[in-house]
């Protein structure tokens, strides 16, 4: 199964500036886990680089990702260009 999601990261702006990017990565994992109904989620390095692109404080307002679920239930998350 393959799906494309636009994940809003505006809620991450409500936390202190020094923990925004790590919180955004955790939020992406929660979002994909909820929508794809999966426990094991692998985030690609391109998604991580996009979130951390402007540092720990300036998270992008939204991110477009592609989630691919394997037969064994593992979800791979990659960046959509």
C-alpha positions as CSV (number, residue, x, y, z in Angstrom):
1,X,0.0,0.0,0.0
2,X,1.3,3.4,-0.9
3,X,-0.1,6.8,0.1
4,X,1.0,10.4,-0.1
5,X,0.3,12.7,2.9
6,X,0.8,16.4,3.6
7,X,1.6,16.5,7.3
8,X,1.0,19.8,9.1
9,X,3.7,20.8,11.5
10,X,2.1,24.0,12.8
11,X,1.4,22.5,16.2
12,X,5.2,22.0,16.7
13,X,5.5,25.8,16.8
14,X,3.8,25.8,20.2
15,X,6.7,24.0,22.0
16,X,9.9,25.7,23.1
17,X,12.3,26.6,20.3
18,X,15.1,24.3,21.4
19,X,13.0,21.1,20.9
20,X,11.0,21.8,17.8
21,X,12.8,19.6,15.2
22,X,13.0,16.5,17.4
23,X,9.3,17.0,18.3
24,X,8.5,17.3,14.6
25,X,10.1,14.0,13.8
26,X,8.1,12.3,16.7
27,X,5.0,14.0,15.4
28,X,5.6,12.6,11.8
29,X,6.0,9.1,13.3
30,X,2.7,9.5,15.3
31,X,0.9,10.8,12.3
32,X,2.0,7.9,10.0
33,X,1.4,5.4,12.7
34,X,-2.2,6.6,13.2
35,X,-3.1,6.9,9.5
36,X,-1.3,3.7,8.2
37,X,-2.1,1.7,11.4
38,X,1.5,0.5,11.9
39,X,3.9,0.2,14.8
40,X,7.2,-0.1,12.9
41,X,8.0,3.2,11.0
42,X,11.2,3.9,9.2
43,X,11.8,7.6,8.3
44,X,14.2,8.2,5.4
45,X,17.2,10.5,5.8
46,X,15.7,12.9,3.2
47,X,12.7,13.6,5.5
48,X,15.0,14.1,8.5
49,X,17.2,16.6,6.4
50,X,14.1,18.5,5.3
51,X,12.9,19.0,8.9
52,X,16.4,20.0,10.1
53,X,17.2,22.1,7.0
54,X,16.9,25.4,8.9
55,X,18.0,24.2,12.2
56,X,16.3,23.1,15.4
57,X,14.1,26.2,15.8
58,X,12.7,26.8,12.3
59,X,10.6,23.8,11.4
60,X,8.8,23.9,8.0
61,X,5.0,24.6,8.3
62,X,4.1,21.4,6.4
63,X,5.9,18.5,4.8
64,X,4.8,16.2,1.9
65,X,5.7,12.6,2.3
66,X,5.1,9.2,0.7
67,X,4.4,6.2,3.0
68,X,4.8,2.7,1.7
69,X,3.6,-0.2,3.8
70,X,5.2,-3.6,3.3
71,X,3.7,-7.1,3.7
72,X,5.1,-7.4,7.2
73,X,3.6,-4.1,8.4
74,X,6.7,-2.0,8.2
75,X,6.1,1.5,6.9
76,X,8.9,3.4,5.0
77,X,8.5,7.2,4.8
78,X,10.2,9.2,2.1
79,X,10.1,12.8,0.9
80,X,8.0,13.7,-2.1
81,X,9.6,16.2,-4.5
